[in-house]
C-alpha cells in the first residue's frame, strides 16, 4: 500500500532525527529554558482566554456539552482508522470503523454515541503513537506555544497526522471524500472545541495539580510522558484522574 510505503519512509527519517541527533536523548530536555518560557506564556494564555471560555462552556446544558463532546470525539475517530491499519491492529480498526459508521448515522453525525452502548470503544490513535509502536523513541521533550507539551517523535507525528487524517484531507487539504468536503475553518474549529472540552472536563484536576505542585512545569511533563507511554501500550495502568491528553 502506498500509505504504508510513505509511512515507512517517515519512520526512517524520524528515527534518524531522534536517535542520531546528539541532543535528542530520550525524554531529556533539549531546550528547557525556552520551554519554560513558552510554558509561562501558555499559562498566561490559559488564565486570560482559555480558562474563562472553558468555564463558560461548562455552564452549558449537559445535553449540549455531551453532544458537542460526542461530535468532536467521533470526528477524532477518523484519525484512528489509518493508524490502526499502520499498526496492524485490526481489532481496533473494526471498533473505529464501526463506531464512526454507527455514530455518524444512527447517532446523528456523532451527537449521540449509540456505538458505545453496543460495546464499540475505539482507542484514539495518532501517528506519534504509531511511531512509538514501531519502536521509535520519544526523543527530547519540549513545549510548543499554545499546543503545549510534546516530544520530538510526537511533533513529527503531529505534522504527519494531517497527511493521514481523513478529516484533515476534506478540510485543510480541500479534498473530497465520499462527496464530503469542508474548509480549514471547520478543522480548526473542531480542534479548538476539543481543547475547550478537555480544559472544561479537567478544570478541577488542573487546579488541584497547580495548588499542590512544587514545580507545575515538571508535574505536567511527567503526566504527559506517562500518558503517551500508556497510549502506545494501549494500557490503562497508572492512569490518573485526567481525561484524554491529546494535542
C-alpha positions as CSV (number, residue, x, y, z in Angstrom):
1,X,0.0,0.0,0.0
2,X,1.2,3.5,-0.9
3,X,0.3,4.8,2.6
4,X,2.4,2.1,4.3
5,X,5.3,2.8,2.0
6,X,5.2,6.5,2.8
7,X,4.9,5.8,6.5
8,X,8.0,3.6,6.5
9,X,10.0,6.4,4.9
10,X,8.6,8.7,7.7
11,X,9.7,6.2,10.3
12,X,13.2,6.1,8.9
13,X,13.5,9.9,8.8
14,X,12.1,10.2,12.3
15,X,14.4,7.5,13.7
16,X,17.4,9.3,12.2
17,X,16.4,12.7,13.7
18,X,15.6,11.3,17.2
19,X,18.4,8.7,17.6
20,X,21.2,10.2,15.6
21,X,21.0,13.8,16.7
22,X,23.4,14.2,19.7
23,X,21.0,16.4,21.7
24,X,17.9,14.3,21.2
25,X,18.2,11.8,24.0
26,X,15.1,10.0,25.2
27,X,12.7,12.4,27.0
28,X,15.6,14.7,28.0
29,X,15.1,18.4,27.8
30,X,16.6,19.9,24.6
31,X,15.5,23.5,25.3
32,X,14.4,23.6,28.9
33,X,15.0,27.3,29.3
34,X,13.0,28.1,26.2
35,X,10.3,25.5,27.1
36,X,9.8,27.0,30.5
37,X,9.4,30.5,28.9
38,X,6.8,29.1,26.5
39,X,5.1,27.3,29.3
40,X,4.7,30.6,31.2
41,X,3.2,32.1,28.0
42,X,0.8,29.2,27.7
43,X,-0.2,29.5,31.3
44,X,-0.9,33.3,30.8
45,X,-2.9,32.4,27.7
46,X,-4.9,29.8,29.7
47,X,-5.6,32.3,32.6
48,X,-6.8,35.1,30.3
49,X,-8.6,33.3,27.5
50,X,-8.8,29.5,27.6
51,X,-9.9,29.1,31.3
52,X,-12.7,31.7,31.1
53,X,-14.0,30.2,27.9
54,X,-13.9,26.7,29.4
55,X,-15.8,27.9,32.5
56,X,-18.5,29.4,30.2
57,X,-18.6,26.1,28.3
58,X,-19.0,24.1,31.4
59,X,-22.2,26.1,32.3
60,X,-23.9,25.0,29.1
61,X,-26.8,22.5,29.5
62,X,-25.5,19.0,29.8
63,X,-27.1,17.7,26.6
64,X,-25.3,20.4,24.6
65,X,-22.0,19.7,26.3
66,X,-22.4,15.9,25.9
67,X,-23.4,16.3,22.2
68,X,-20.5,18.6,21.4
69,X,-18.0,16.2,23.1
70,X,-19.5,13.2,21.3
71,X,-19.4,15.1,18.0
72,X,-15.7,16.1,18.2
73,X,-14.8,12.7,19.6
74,X,-16.5,11.0,16.6
75,X,-14.5,13.1,14.2
76,X,-11.3,12.3,16.1
77,X,-12.0,8.6,15.5
78,X,-11.2,9.2,11.8
79,X,-7.5,9.7,12.6
80,X,-7.5,6.3,14.4
81,X,-8.6,4.4,11.3
82,X,-5.4,4.8,9.2
83,X,-3.3,4.4,12.3
84,X,-5.0,1.1,13.2
85,X,-4.1,-0.1,9.7
86,X,-0.4,1.1,10.1
87,X,-0.2,-0.6,13.5
88,X,-1.8,-3.8,12.1
89,X,-4.4,-3.6,14.9
90,X,-7.4,-4.9,13.0
91,X,-9.5,-5.5,16.1
92,X,-9.3,-1.8,16.9
93,X,-9.8,-1.0,13.3
94,X,-13.2,-2.7,13.5
95,X,-14.1,-0.7,16.6
96,X,-13.1,2.6,14.9
97,X,-14.9,1.9,11.6
98,X,-18.0,0.5,13.4
99,X,-18.1,3.3,15.9
100,X,-17.8,6.1,13.3
101,X,-20.3,4.5,11.0
102,X,-22.9,4.0,13.7
103,X,-22.5,7.3,15.4
104,X,-22.4,9.2,12.2
105,X,-25.7,7.7,11.1
106,X,-27.8,6.4,14.0
107,X,-26.1,8.9,16.3
108,X,-26.9,11.8,14.1
109,X,-23.5,13.0,12.9
110,X,-21.9,11.8,16.2
111,X,-24.0,14.0,18.5
112,X,-25.1,10.7,20.3
113,X,-22.9,7.7,21.0
114,X,-25.0,4.5,20.4
115,X,-21.9,2.7,19.3
116,X,-20.6,2.6,22.9
117,X,-23.8,1.0,24.1
118,X,-23.2,-2.0,21.9
119,X,-19.6,-2.4,23.0
120,X,-17.7,-0.4,20.4
121,X,-14.9,1.6,22.2
122,X,-12.2,2.6,19.8
123,X,-8.8,3.7,21.2
124,X,-7.7,7.2,20.0
125,X,-4.6,6.6,17.8
126,X,-2.3,9.1,16.2
127,X,0.9,9.0,14.2
128,X,3.0,9.7,17.3
129,X,1.6,6.5,18.9
130,X,2.1,4.6,15.7
131,X,5.7,5.6,15.5
132,X,6.0,4.5,19.2
133,X,4.5,1.1,18.3
134,X,7.2,0.8,15.7
135,X,9.9,1.2,18.3
136,X,10.7,4.9,17.7
137,X,11.7,6.5,21.0
138,X,10.2,9.8,22.1
139,X,13.3,11.9,21.7
140,X,13.7,15.1,23.6
141,X,10.9,16.8,25.4
142,X,9.9,20.4,24.9
143,X,6.9,22.7,25.0
144,X,5.2,24.3,22.0
145,X,3.3,27.6,22.0
146,X,-0.5,27.0,22.6
147,X,-0.2,23.3,21.8
148,X,1.7,22.6,25.0
149,X,3.9,19.5,25.9
150,X,5.4,17.3,23.2
151,X,8.4,15.3,22.2
152,X,10.5,15.1,19.0
153,X,8.5,12.0,18.0
154,X,5.1,13.4,18.8
155,X,5.9,16.7,16.9
156,X,6.8,14.7,13.8
157,X,3.6,12.7,14.4
158,X,1.5,15.9,14.8
159,X,2.7,17.1,11.4
160,X,2.1,13.7,9.8
161,X,-1.4,13.5,11.3
162,X,-2.6,16.0,8.7
163,X,-1.5,13.7,5.9
164,X,-3.3,10.6,7.2
165,X,-6.3,12.1,8.9
166,X,-9.4,11.8,6.5
167,X,-10.9,14.9,8.3
168,X,-7.8,16.9,7.5
169,X,-8.0,15.9,3.9
170,X,-11.6,17.1,3.4
171,X,-10.9,20.4,5.3
172,X,-7.4,21.9,5.4
173,X,-6.3,19.9,2.3
174,X,-9.6,20.7,0.5
175,X,-10.1,17.2,-0.9
176,X,-13.4,15.5,-1.4
177,X,-14.1,12.0,0.1
178,X,-17.4,10.3,-0.4
179,X,-18.9,13.7,-1.6
180,X,-17.9,15.3,1.7
181,X,-15.7,18.4,1.9
182,X,-15.1,21.3,4.2
183,X,-12.8,24.2,5.0
184,X,-9.8,24.9,7.2
185,X,-12.1,26.8,9.5
186,X,-14.0,23.5,10.1
187,X,-10.8,21.7,11.0
188,X,-9.5,24.3,13.4
189,X,-13.0,24.9,14.9
190,X,-13.2,21.2,15.8
191,X,-9.7,21.2,17.3
192,X,-10.4,24.3,19.3
193,X,-13.7,22.9,20.6
194,X,-11.9,19.6,21.6
195,X,-9.3,21.6,23.5
196,X,-12.0,23.6,25.3
197,X,-14.0,20.5,26.1
198,X,-10.8,18.9,27.6
199,X,-10.0,22.0,29.6
200,X,-13.5,22.1,31.0
201,X,-13.5,18.4,31.9
202,X,-10.2,18.7,33.7
203,X,-10.6,22.1,35.5
204,X,-10.7,20.6,39.0
205,X,-7.7,18.3,38.3
206,X,-5.7,21.1,36.9
207,X,-6.4,23.4,39.8
208,X,-5.5,20.6,42.3
209,X,-2.3,20.0,40.4
210,X,-1.5,23.7,40.3
211,X,-2.1,24.1,44.0
212,X,-0.1,21.0,45.2
213,X,2.8,21.0,42.8
214,X,6.2,22.4,43.8
215,X,7.0,22.7,40.1
216,X,4.0,22.7,37.8
217,X,6.1,22.5,34.7
218,X,7.7,19.3,35.8
219,X,4.4,17.8,37.0
220,X,2.7,18.4,33.7
221,X,5.8,17.0,31.9
222,X,5.5,13.8,34.0
223,X,1.8,13.4,33.3
224,X,2.2,14.0,29.6
225,X,5.0,11.5,29.2
226,X,3.2,8.8,31.2
227,X,0.0,9.4,29.3
228,X,1.8,8.9,25.9
229,X,3.6,5.8,27.2
230,X,0.2,4.3,28.2
231,X,-1.4,5.2,24.9
232,X,1.4,3.5,22.9
233,X,0.9,0.3,25.0
234,X,-2.9,0.7,24.8
235,X,-2.7,0.4,28.6
236,X,-5.0,1.8,31.3
237,X,-2.4,1.2,34.0
238,X,-1.2,4.1,36.2
239,X,-3.9,6.3,34.8
240,X,-4.7,9.4,36.9
241,X,-7.9,11.3,37.1
242,X,-7.2,13.3,33.9
243,X,-9.1,12.5,30.8
244,X,-7.7,12.1,27.3
245,X,-4.5,14.1,27.0
246,X,-4.2,15.0,23.3
247,X,-2.7,18.0,21.5
